[in-house]
Amino acid sequence: MRLRRCGTDAVLVEVDSPDEVEAVRAAVRAAALPEVVELVPAARTVLITTRPGGLPAVRRVLAAVDPTHRPPAPSRTAEVPVVYDGPDLALVAETAGISPAEVVRLHTGATYSVAFCGFAPGFAYLTGLPGPLRQPRLESPRTSVPAGSVGVAGEYTAAYPRSTPGGWRLIGRTDAPLFDPRRDVPALLAPGDRVRFRAVP
């Protein structure tokens, strides 16, 4: 774990894996420090912003973090319905050496964790993807991916909350309300949440 000072009241924690990101995020969240005003996990970092003078308390929590253990932290479980008819479903199956039905079985059989959010409002990067579905992005990204598209890329799976360019391999689509700025909490998914995908006709 490496700590990099960011201005006077923030620290960037650099780690080596998504599991370590979650360990740091969960530990700081569980500590419920009044000094912490923002906690932003990413692929291999966690940015922690505090009130003036709050960094020493954060450093004490970080010094006790065990990257192999996740402290208990409140989390929600969301179920996302998916129609598995994506344009890259056959490609994902062929690359994995399995049938499209097995792709669906693997994708719906796992429980995912929201590692971090980014790229677009409501876009949640989910870890826990089964090994055969961990595949590279498309060689040529699409200029427009329809809202609701569900895809895989590398170690992640995700659903696009709105239409954007993208290079993920698309295996299905959902009508779940992933992001709505009119809600009190606009994003359906937040770091630490658990997610299950459910196949629908």
Secondary structure, 3 states (H helix, E strand, C coil): CEEEECCCCEEEEECCCHHHHHHHHHHHHHHCCCCEEEEEECCCEEEEEECCCCHHHHHHHHHCCCCCCCCCCCCCEEEEEEECCCCCHHHHHHHHCCCHHHHHHHHHHCCEEEEEECCCCCCEEEECCCHHHCCCCCCCCEEEECCCEEEEECCEEEECCCCEEECCEEEEECCCCCECCCCCCCECCCCCCEEEEEECC
